Amino acid sequence: MTTARPSYRPAKLRYDGFAMLLHWVLAVAIIGAFSVGLYMTDLPFSPTRLKLYNWHKWAGVTILALSALRLLWRLINRPPADLPMPAWQARAAHLVHGLLYVAFFAVPLSGWAYSSAAGFPVVWFGVLPLPNLVEADKALAHTLKEVHELLAYGLAALVLAHLGAVVKHVVLDRDGLLKRMLPGRG
């Protein structure tokens, strides 16, 4: 009778390179799309405003696609184990990460739905026309615009909470948390 030997794989200490790449590309894209969104809404109707709205929509669709890829990658490739911390902090970290993933999808989808309801199609990078998510409806467009804005501000708040936790880990705890998401040797 043979007995199976247990396979011991050391716990991952860092995220893999592709997870890091997706994290940082999405971080820059989300901050950029949020900044453009804030700026463009106060502009008078002009070619510049229309161009920025298109760029914002392109960024949103790109964020949506990269978020789907990131979620798939995360489901296939387990992240490193949590660092030692109080249980309430671990629960808070998992809650914020979960809400971030929800927002990665909810914000661009609500923007796409708003654009559809307002009667403005989304044409990704001016080349690929995407289907309308809803029929054109002025009242629905108004509601979806508000939903999109609220979700975007919620995402911004989650990003700030995430950054605050990173600062806490770097400055107070000095536990190497940030090194897990930075390229190079940890």
CNS distance restraints for C-alpha pairs under 8 A (distance, minus, plus):
assign (resid  11 and name CA) (resid  80 and name CA) 6.82 0.50 0.50
assign (resid  11 and name CA) (resid  81 and name CA) 6.93 0.50 0.50
assign (resid  12 and name CA) (resid  79 and name CA) 7.37 0.50 0.50
assign (resid  12 and name CA) (resid  80 and name CA) 4.83 0.50 0.50
assign (resid  12 and name CA) (resid  81 and name CA) 6.91 0.50 0.50
assign (resid  13 and name CA) (resid  80 and name CA) 5.40 0.50 0.50
assign (resid  13 and name CA) (resid  81 and name CA) 7.17 0.50 0.50
assign (resid  13 and name CA) (resid 180 and name CA) 6.71 0.50 0.50
assign (resid  14 and name CA) (resid  79 and name CA) 7.71 0.50 0.50
assign (resid  14 and name CA) (resid  80 and name CA) 5.78 0.50 0.50
assign (resid  14 and name CA) (resid 179 and name CA) 7.52 0.50 0.50
assign (resid  14 and name CA) (resid 180 and name CA) 4.19 0.50 0.50
assign (resid  14 and name CA) (resid 181 and name CA) 6.62 0.50 0.50
assign (resid  14 and name CA) (resid 186 and name CA) 7.44 0.50 0.50
assign (resid  15 and name CA) (resid  19 and name CA) 6.13 0.50 0.50
assign (resid  15 and name CA) (resid  20 and name CA) 6.37 0.50 0.50
assign (resid  15 and name CA) (resid  79 and name CA) 6.10 0.50 0.50
assign (resid  15 and name CA) (resid  80 and name CA) 6.29 0.50 0.50
assign (resid  15 and name CA) (resid 180 and name CA) 5.80 0.50 0.50
assign (resid  15 and name CA) (resid 181 and name CA) 5.90 0.50 0.50
assign (resid  16 and name CA) (resid  20 and name CA) 6.33 0.50 0.50
assign (resid  17 and name CA) (resid  21 and name CA) 6.12 0.50 0.50
assign (resid  17 and name CA) (resid 183 and name CA) 6.96 0.50 0.50
assign (resid  18 and name CA) (resid  22 and name CA) 6.18 0.50 0.50
assign (resid  19 and name CA) (resid  23 and name CA) 6.07 0.50 0.50
assign (resid  19 and name CA) (resid  70 and name CA) 7.11 0.50 0.50
assign (resid  19 and name CA) (resid  73 and name CA) 7.30 0.50 0.50
assign (resid  19 and name CA) (resid  74 and name CA) 7.66 0.50 0.50
assign (resid  20 and name CA) (resid  24 and name CA) 6.24 0.50 0.50
assign (resid  20 and name CA) (resid 181 and name CA) 5.63 0.50 0.50
assign (resid  20 and name CA) (resid 182 and name CA) 6.81 0.50 0.50
assign (resid  20 and name CA) (resid 183 and name CA) 7.22 0.50 0.50
assign (resid  21 and name CA) (resid  25 and name CA) 6.00 0.50 0.50
assign (resid  22 and name CA) (resid  26 and name CA) 5.90 0.50 0.50
assign (resid  22 and name CA) (resid  66 and name CA) 7.15 0.50 0.50
assign (resid  22 and name CA) (resid  70 and name CA) 6.34 0.50 0.50
assign (resid  23 and name CA) (resid  27 and name CA) 6.07 0.50 0.50
assign (resid  23 and name CA) (resid  70 and name CA) 7.94 0.50 0.50
assign (resid  24 and name CA) (resid  28 and name CA) 6.21 0.50 0.50
assign (resid  25 and name CA) (resid  29 and name CA) 6.09 0.50 0.50
assign (resid  26 and name CA) (resid  30 and name CA) 5.84 0.50 0.50
assign (resid  26 and name CA) (resid  63 and name CA) 6.47 0.50 0.50
assign (resid  26 and name CA) (resid  66 and name CA) 7.18 0.50 0.50
assign (resid  26 and name CA) (resid  67 and name CA) 7.66 0.50 0.50
assign (resid  27 and name CA) (resid  31 and name CA) 6.17 0.50 0.50
assign (resid  28 and name CA) (resid  32 and name CA) 5.95 0.50 0.50
assign (resid  29 and name CA) (resid  33 and name CA) 5.93 0.50 0.50
assign (resid  29 and name CA) (resid  59 and name CA) 6.71 0.50 0.50
assign (resid  29 and name CA) (resid  63 and name CA) 6.80 0.50 0.50
assign (resid  30 and name CA) (resid  34 and name CA) 6.00 0.50 0.50
assign (resid  30 and name CA) (resid  63 and name CA) 7.15 0.50 0.50
assign (resid  31 and name CA) (resid  35 and name CA) 6.07 0.50 0.50
assign (resid  32 and name CA) (resid  36 and name CA) 6.10 0.50 0.50
assign (resid  33 and name CA) (resid  37 and name CA) 5.93 0.50 0.50
assign (resid  33 and name CA) (resid  56 and name CA) 5.65 0.50 0.50
assign (resid  33 and name CA) (resid  59 and name CA) 6.11 0.50 0.50
assign (resid  33 and name CA) (resid  60 and name CA) 7.04 0.50 0.50
assign (resid  34 and name CA) (resid  38 and name CA) 6.23 0.50 0.50
assign (resid  34 and name CA) (resid 152 and name CA) 7.21 0.50 0.50
assign (resid  34 and name CA) (resid 156 and name CA) 7.97 0.50 0.50
assign (resid  35 and name CA) (resid  39 and name CA) 6.25 0.50 0.50
assign (resid  36 and name CA) (resid  40 and name CA) 5.89 0.50 0.50
assign (resid  36 and name CA) (resid  52 and name CA) 7.01 0.50 0.50
assign (resid  36 and name CA) (resid  56 and name CA) 6.56 0.50 0.50
assign (resid  37 and name CA) (resid  41 and name CA) 6.37 0.50 0.50
assign (resid  37 and name CA) (resid  53 and name CA) 7.74 0.50 0.50
assign (resid  37 and name CA) (resid  56 and name CA) 6.58 0.50 0.50
assign (resid  38 and name CA) (resid  42 and name CA) 7.50 0.50 0.50
assign (resid  39 and name CA) (resid  43 and name CA) 7.16 0.50 0.50
assign (resid  40 and name CA) (resid  49 and name CA) 5.88 0.50 0.50
assign (resid  40 and name CA) (resid  52 and name CA) 6.32 0.50 0.50
assign (resid  40 and name CA) (resid  53 and name CA) 6.95 0.50 0.50
assign (resid  41 and name CA) (resid  49 and name CA) 7.99 0.50 0.50
assign (resid  43 and name CA) (resid  49 and name CA) 6.14 0.50 0.50
assign (resid  44 and name CA) (resid  49 and name CA) 7.07 0.50 0.50
assign (resid  45 and name CA) (resid  49 and name CA) 6.05 0.50 0.50
assign (resid  45 and name CA) (resid  50 and name CA) 7.48 0.50 0.50
assign (resid  46 and name CA) (resid  50 and name CA) 6.38 0.50 0.50
assign (resid  47 and name CA) (resid  51 and name CA) 6.07 0.50 0.50
assign (resid  48 and name CA) (resid  52 and name CA) 6.15 0.50 0.50
assign (resid  49 and name CA) (resid  53 and name CA) 6.14 0.50 0.50
assign (resid  50 and name CA) (resid  54 and name CA) 6.31 0.50 0.50
assign (resid  51 and name CA) (resid  55 and name CA) 6.26 0.50 0.50
assign (resid  52 and name CA) (resid  56 and name CA) 5.97 0.50 0.50
assign (resid  53 and name CA) (resid  57 and name CA) 6.18 0.50 0.50
assign (resid  54 and name CA) (resid  58 and name CA) 6.09 0.50 0.50
assign (resid  54 and name CA) (resid 122 and name CA) 7.91 0.50 0.50
assign (resid  54 and name CA) (resid 125 and name CA) 7.98 0.50 0.50
assign (resid  55 and name CA) (resid  59 and name CA) 6.07 0.50 0.50
assign (resid  55 and name CA) (resid 125 and name CA) 7.78 0.50 0.50
assign (resid  56 and name CA) (resid  60 and name CA) 6.14 0.50 0.50
assign (resid  57 and name CA) (resid  61 and name CA) 6.25 0.50 0.50
assign (resid  57 and name CA) (resid 111 and name CA) 7.62 0.50 0.50
assign (resid  57 and name CA) (resid 112 and name CA) 7.42 0.50 0.50
assign (resid  57 and name CA) (resid 122 and name CA) 6.85 0.50 0.50
assign (resid  57 and name CA) (resid 124 and name CA) 7.54 0.50 0.50
assign (resid  58 and name CA) (resid  62 and name CA) 6.12 0.50 0.50
assign (resid  58 and name CA) (resid 122 and name CA) 7.94 0.50 0.50
assign (resid  58 and name CA) (resid 123 and name CA) 7.71 0.50 0.50
assign (resid  58 and name CA) (resid 124 and name CA) 5.33 0.50 0.50
assign (resid  58 and name CA) (resid 125 and name CA) 5.82 0.50 0.50
assign (resid  59 and name CA) (resid  63 and name CA) 5.97 0.50 0.50
assign (resid  60 and name CA) (resid  64 and name CA) 6.12 0.50 0.50
assign (resid  60 and name CA) (resid 107 and name CA) 7.97 0.50 0.50
assign (resid  60 and name CA) (resid 108 and name CA) 4.95 0.50 0.50
assign (resid  60 and name CA) (resid 111 and name CA) 7.65 0.50 0.50
assign (resid  61 and name CA) (resid  65 and name CA) 6.21 0.50 0.50
assign (resid  61 and name CA) (resid 108 and name CA) 6.46 0.50 0.50
assign (resid  61 and name CA) (resid 124 and name CA) 7.10 0.50 0.50
assign (resid  62 and name CA) (resid  66 and name CA) 6.04 0.50 0.50
assign (resid  63 and name CA) (resid  67 and name CA) 5.84 0.50 0.50
assign (resid  63 and name CA) (resid 104 and name CA) 7.20 0.50 0.50
assign (resid  63 and name CA) (resid 108 and name CA) 7.29 0.50 0.50
assign (resid  64 and name CA) (resid  68 and name CA) 6.29 0.50 0.50
assign (resid  64 and name CA) (resid 104 and name CA) 6.63 0.50 0.50
assign (resid  64 and name CA) (resid 105 and name CA) 5.84 0.50 0.50
assign (resid  64 and name CA) (resid 108 and name CA) 6.14 0.50 0.50
assign (resid  64 and name CA) (resid 109 and name CA) 7.63 0.50 0.50
assign (resid  65 and name CA) (resid  69 and name CA) 6.36 0.50 0.50
assign (resid  66 and name CA) (resid  70 and name CA) 5.95 0.50 0.50
assign (resid  67 and name CA) (resid  71 and name CA) 6.01 0.50 0.50
assign (resid  67 and name CA) (resid 101 and name CA) 7.62 0.50 0.50
assign (resid  67 and name CA) (resid 104 and name CA) 6.18 0.50 0.50
assign (resid  67 and name CA) (resid 105 and name CA) 7.03 0.50 0.50
assign (resid  68 and name CA) (resid  72 and name CA) 6.15 0.50 0.50
assign (resid  69 and name CA) (resid  73 and name CA) 6.06 0.50 0.50
assign (resid  70 and name CA) (resid  74 and name CA) 6.04 0.50 0.50
assign (resid  71 and name CA) (resid  75 and name CA) 6.18 0.50 0.50
assign (resid  71 and name CA) (resid 101 and name CA) 7.75 0.50 0.50
assign (resid  72 and name CA) (resid  76 and name CA) 6.31 0.50 0.50
assign (resid  73 and name CA) (resid  77 and name CA) 5.76 0.50 0.50
assign (resid  74 and name CA) (resid  78 and name CA) 6.03 0.50 0.50
assign (resid  74 and name CA) (resid  79 and name CA) 6.90 0.50 0.50
assign (resid  82 and name CA) (resid  90 and name CA) 7.36 0.50 0.50
assign (resid  83 and name CA) (resid 175 and name CA) 7.81 0.50 0.50
assign (resid  83 and name CA) (resid 177 and name CA) 7.43 0.50 0.50
assign (resid  85 and name CA) (resid  89 and name CA) 6.43 0.50 0.50
assign (resid  85 and name CA) (resid  90 and name CA) 6.53 0.50 0.50
assign (resid  86 and name CA) (resid  90 and name CA) 6.53 0.50 0.50
assign (resid  87 and name CA) (resid  91 and name CA) 6.19 0.50 0.50
assign (resid  88 and name CA) (resid  92 and name CA) 6.07 0.50 0.50
assign (resid  89 and name CA) (resid  93 and name CA) 6.04 0.50 0.50
assign (resid  90 and name CA) (resid  94 and name CA) 6.20 0.50 0.50
assign (resid  91 and name CA) (resid  95 and name CA) 6.07 0.50 0.50
assign (resid  92 and name CA) (resid  96 and name CA) 6.12 0.50 0.50
assign (resid  93 and name CA) (resid  97 and name CA) 6.11 0.50 0.50
assign (resid  94 and name CA) (resid  98 and name CA) 6.01 0.50 0.50
assign (resid  95 and name CA) (resid  99 and name CA) 6.13 0.50 0.50
assign (resid  96 and name CA) (resid 100 and name CA) 6.01 0.50 0.50
assign (resid  96 and name CA) (resid 158 and name CA) 6.59 0.50 0.50
assign (resid  96 and name CA) (resid 161 and name CA) 7.79 0.50 0.50
assign (resid  96 and name CA) (resid 162 and name CA) 7.17 0.50 0.50
assign (resid  97 and name CA) (resid 101 and name CA) 6.35 0.50 0.50
assign (resid  98 and name CA) (resid 102 and name CA) 6.41 0.50 0.50
assign (resid  99 and name CA) (resid 103 and name CA) 6.10 0.50 0.50
assign (resid  99 and name CA) (resid 158 and name CA) 7.61 0.50 0.50
assign (resid 100 and name CA) (resid 104 and name CA) 6.06 0.50 0.50
assign (resid 100 and name CA) (resid 155 and name CA) 6.70 0.50 0.50
assign (resid 100 and name CA) (resid 158 and name CA) 6.51 0.50 0.50
assign (resid 100 and name CA) (resid 159 and name CA) 7.63 0.50 0.50
assign (resid 101 and name CA) (resid 105 and name CA) 6.79 0.50 0.50
assign (resid 102 and name CA) (resid 106 and name CA) 6.02 0.50 0.50
assign (resid 103 and name CA) (resid 107 and name CA) 5.59 0.50 0.50
assign (resid 103 and name CA) (resid 151 and name CA) 6.97 0.50 0.50
assign (resid 103 and name CA) (resid 152 and name CA) 7.87 0.50 0.50
assign (resid 103 and name CA) (resid 154 and name CA) 7.83 0.50 0.50
assign (resid 103 and name CA) (resid 155 and name CA) 5.85 0.50 0.50
assign (resid 104 and name CA) (resid 108 and name CA) 7.08 0.50 0.50
assign (resid 104 and name CA) (resid 155 and name CA) 7.83 0.50 0.50
assign (resid 105 and name CA) (resid 109 and name CA) 6.07 0.50 0.50
assign (resid 106 and name CA) (resid 110 and name CA) 5.87 0.50 0.50
assign (resid 106 and name CA) (resid 151 and name CA) 7.14 0.50 0.50
assign (resid 107 and name CA) (resid 111 and name CA) 6.24 0.50 0.50
assign (resid 107 and name CA) (resid 148 and name CA) 5.86 0.50 0.50
assign (resid 107 and name CA) (resid 151 and name CA) 5.63 0.50 0.50
assign (resid 107 and name CA) (resid 152 and name CA) 5.82 0.50 0.50
assign (resid 107 and name CA) (resid 155 and name CA) 7.79 0.50 0.50
assign (resid 108 and name CA) (resid 112 and name CA) 6.07 0.50 0.50
assign (resid 108 and name CA) (resid 148 and name CA) 7.88 0.50 0.50
assign (resid 109 and name CA) (resid 113 and name CA) 6.07 0.50 0.50
assign (resid 110 and name CA) (resid 114 and name CA) 6.00 0.50 0.50
assign (resid 110 and name CA) (resid 144 and name CA) 6.42 0.50 0.50
assign (resid 110 and name CA) (resid 145 and name CA) 7.80 0.50 0.50
assign (resid 110 and name CA) (resid 147 and name CA) 6.92 0.50 0.50
assign (resid 110 and name CA) (resid 148 and name CA) 5.19 0.50 0.50
assign (resid 111 and name CA) (resid 115 and name CA) 6.14 0.50 0.50
assign (resid 111 and name CA) (resid 144 and name CA) 7.42 0.50 0.50
assign (resid 111 and name CA) (resid 145 and name CA) 7.11 0.50 0.50
assign (resid 111 and name CA) (resid 148 and name CA) 5.53 0.50 0.50
assign (resid 112 and name CA) (resid 116 and name CA) 6.18 0.50 0.50
assign (resid 112 and name CA) (resid 122 and name CA) 7.07 0.50 0.50
assign (resid 112 and name CA) (resid 132 and name CA) 7.78 0.50 0.50
assign (resid 112 and name CA) (resid 133 and name CA) 6.99 0.50 0.50
assign (resid 113 and name CA) (resid 117 and name CA) 6.08 0.50 0.50
assign (resid 113 and name CA) (resid 132 and name CA) 7.17 0.50 0.50
assign (resid 113 and name CA) (resid 133 and name CA) 5.26 0.50 0.50
assign (resid 113 and name CA) (resid 134 and name CA) 6.05 0.50 0.50
assign (resid 113 and name CA) (resid 141 and name CA) 7.92 0.50 0.50
assign (resid 113 and name CA) (resid 144 and name CA) 6.95 0.50 0.50
assign (resid 114 and name CA) (resid 118 and name CA) 6.04 0.50 0.50
assign (resid 114 and name CA) (resid 140 and name CA) 7.72 0.50 0.50
assign (resid 114 and name CA) (resid 141 and name CA) 5.11 0.50 0.50
assign (resid 114 and name CA) (resid 142 and name CA) 7.73 0.50 0.50
assign (resid 114 and name CA) (resid 144 and name CA) 4.96 0.50 0.50
assign (resid 114 and name CA) (resid 145 and name CA) 5.61 0.50 0.50
assign (resid 114 and name CA) (resid 148 and name CA) 7.53 0.50 0.50
assign (resid 115 and name CA) (resid 119 and name CA) 6.33 0.50 0.50
assign (resid 115 and name CA) (resid 120 and name CA) 5.19 0.50 0.50
assign (resid 115 and name CA) (resid 121 and name CA) 6.40 0.50 0.50
assign (resid 115 and name CA) (resid 122 and name CA) 7.06 0.50 0.50
assign (resid 115 and name CA) (resid 141 and name CA) 7.36 0.50 0.50
assign (resid 116 and name CA) (resid 120 and name CA) 5.64 0.50 0.50
assign (resid 116 and name CA) (resid 121 and name CA) 5.77 0.50 0.50
assign (resid 116 and name CA) (resid 122 and name CA) 7.50 0.50 0.50
assign (resid 116 and name CA) (resid 132 and name CA) 5.05 0.50 0.50
assign (resid 116 and name CA) (resid 133 and name CA) 6.06 0.50 0.50
assign (resid 116 and name CA) (resid 134 and name CA) 5.76 0.50 0.50
assign (resid 116 and name CA) (resid 135 and name CA) 6.51 0.50 0.50
assign (resid 116 and name CA) (resid 136 and name CA) 6.02 0.50 0.50
assign (resid 116 and name CA) (resid 141 and name CA) 7.84 0.50 0.50
assign (resid 117 and name CA) (resid 133 and name CA) 8.00 0.50 0.50
assign (resid 117 and name CA) (resid 134 and name CA) 5.82 0.50 0.50
assign (resid 117 and name CA) (resid 135 and name CA) 5.61 0.50 0.50
assign (resid 117 and name CA) (resid 136 and name CA) 3.98 0.50 0.50
assign (resid 117 and name CA) (resid 137 and name CA) 4.98 0.50 0.50
assign (resid 117 and name CA) (resid 138 and name CA) 6.54 0.50 0.50
assign (resid 117 and name CA) (resid 140 and name CA) 6.25 0.50 0.50
assign (resid 117 and name CA) (resid 141 and name CA) 4.73 0.50 0.50
assign (resid 117 and name CA) (resid 144 and name CA) 7.97 0.50 0.50
assign (resid 118 and name CA) (resid 136 and name CA) 5.68 0.50 0.50
assign (resid 118 and name CA) (resid 137 and name CA) 6.40 0.50 0.50
assign (resid 118 and name CA) (resid 138 and name CA) 5.97 0.50 0.50
assign (resid 118 and name CA) (resid 141 and name CA) 5.10 0.50 0.50
assign (resid 119 and name CA) (resid 135 and name CA) 7.84 0.50 0.50
assign (resid 119 and name CA) (resid 136 and name CA) 5.03 0.50 0.50
assign (resid 119 and name CA) (resid 137 and name CA) 7.64 0.50 0.50
assign (resid 121 and name CA) (resid 129 and name CA) 7.35 0.50 0.50
assign (resid 121 and name CA) (resid 130 and name CA) 7.23 0.50 0.50
assign (resid 121 and name CA) (resid 131 and name CA) 7.63 0.50 0.50
assign (resid 121 and name CA) (resid 132 and name CA) 6.57 0.50 0.50
assign (resid 122 and name CA) (resid 129 and name CA) 6.10 0.50 0.50
assign (resid 122 and name CA) (resid 130 and name CA) 5.62 0.50 0.50
assign (resid 122 and name CA) (resid 131 and name CA) 7.62 0.50 0.50
assign (resid 122 and name CA) (resid 132 and name CA) 7.62 0.50 0.50
assign (resid 123 and name CA) (resid 127 and name CA) 6.01 0.50 0.50
assign (resid 123 and name CA) (resid 128 and name CA) 5.17 0.50 0.50
assign (resid 123 and name CA) (resid 129 and name CA) 4.09 0.50 0.50
assign (resid 123 and name CA) (resid 130 and name CA) 5.80 0.50 0.50
assign (resid 124 and name CA) (resid 128 and name CA) 4.97 0.50 0.50
assign (resid 124 and name CA) (resid 129 and name CA) 6.22 0.50 0.50
assign (resid 124 and name CA) (resid 130 and name CA) 7.03 0.50 0.50
assign (resid 136 and name CA) (resid 141 and name CA) 7.65 0.50 0.50
assign (resid 137 and name CA) (resid 141 and name CA) 5.98 0.50 0.50
assign (resid 138 and name CA) (resid 142 and name CA) 6.32 0.50 0.50
assign (resid 139 and name CA) (resid 143 and name CA) 6.49 0.50 0.50
assign (resid 140 and name CA) (resid 144 and name CA) 6.01 0.50 0.50
assign (resid 141 and name CA) (resid 145 and name CA) 5.96 0.50 0.50
assign (resid 142 and name CA) (resid 146 and name CA) 6.54 0.50 0.50
assign (resid 143 and name CA) (resid 147 and name CA) 6.25 0.50 0.50
assign (resid 144 and name CA) (resid 148 and name CA) 5.93 0.50 0.50
assign (resid 145 and name CA) (resid 149 and name CA) 6.20 0.50 0.50
assign (resid 146 and name CA) (resid 150 and name CA) 6.11 0.50 0.50
assign (resid 147 and name CA) (resid 151 and name CA) 6.04 0.50 0.50
assign (resid 148 and name CA) (resid 152 and name CA) 6.03 0.50 0.50
assign (resid 149 and name CA) (resid 153 and name CA) 6.21 0.50 0.50
assign (resid 150 and name CA) (resid 154 and name CA) 6.08 0.50 0.50
assign (resid 151 and name CA) (resid 155 and name CA) 6.08 0.50 0.50
assign (resid 152 and name CA) (resid 156 and name CA) 6.20 0.50 0.50
assign (resid 153 and name CA) (resid 157 and name CA) 6.19 0.50 0.50
assign (resid 154 and name CA) (resid 158 and name CA) 6.25 0.50 0.50
assign (resid 155 and name CA) (resid 159 and name CA) 6.13 0.50 0.50
assign (resid 156 and name CA) (resid 160 and name CA) 6.21 0.50 0.50
assign (resid 157 and name CA) (resid 161 and name CA) 6.20 0.50 0.50
assign (resid 158 and name CA) (resid 162 and name CA) 6.07 0.50 0.50
assign (resid 159 and name CA) (resid 163 and name CA) 6.11 0.50 0.50
assign (resid 160 and name CA) (resid 164 and name CA) 5.99 0.50 0.50
assign (resid 161 and name CA) (resid 165 and name CA) 6.23 0.50 0.50
assign (resid 162 and name CA) (resid 166 and name CA) 6.33 0.50 0.50
assign (resid 163 and name CA) (resid 167 and name CA) 6.20 0.50 0.50
assign (resid 164 and name CA) (resid 168 and name CA) 6.21 0.50 0.50
assign (resid 165 and name CA) (resid 169 and name CA) 6.21 0.50 0.50
assign (resid 166 and name CA) (resid 170 and name CA) 6.12 0.50 0.50
assign (resid 166 and name CA) (resid 177 and name CA) 7.34 0.50 0.50
assign (resid 166 and name CA) (resid 178 and name CA) 6.72 0.50 0.50
assign (resid 167 and name CA) (resid 171 and name CA) 5.76 0.50 0.50
assign (resid 167 and name CA) (resid 172 and name CA) 7.78 0.50 0.50
assign (resid 168 and name CA) (resid 172 and name CA) 5.24 0.50 0.50
assign (resid 168 and name CA) (resid 173 and name CA) 6.48 0.50 0.50
assign (resid 169 and name CA) (resid 173 and name CA) 4.70 0.50 0.50
assign (resid 169 and name CA) (resid 174 and name CA) 5.67 0.50 0.50
assign (resid 169 and name CA) (resid 175 and name CA) 6.16 0.50 0.50
assign (resid 169 and name CA) (resid 176 and name CA) 7.47 0.50 0.50
assign (resid 169 and name CA) (resid 177 and name CA) 6.33 0.50 0.50
assign (resid 169 and name CA) (resid 178 and name CA) 7.73 0.50 0.50
assign (resid 170 and name CA) (resid 174 and name CA) 4.75 0.50 0.50
assign (resid 170 and name CA) (resid 175 and name CA) 6.73 0.50 0.50
assign (resid 170 and name CA) (resid 176 and name CA) 6.84 0.50 0.50
assign (resid 170 and name CA) (resid 177 and name CA) 7.00 0.50 0.50
assign (resid 170 and name CA) (resid 178 and name CA) 6.89 0.50 0.50
assign (resid 176 and name CA) (resid 180 and name CA) 7.05 0.50 0.50
assign (resid 177 and name CA) (resid 181 and name CA) 7.69 0.50 0.50
assign (resid 178 and name CA) (resid 182 and name CA) 6.60 0.50 0.50
assign (resid 179 and name CA) (resid 183 and name CA) 7.82 0.50 0.50
assign (resid 179 and name CA) (resid 186 and name CA) 5.49 0.50 0.50
assign (resid 180 and name CA) (resid 186 and name CA) 6.60 0.50 0.50
assign (resid 182 and name CA) (resid 186 and name CA) 7.78 0.50 0.50
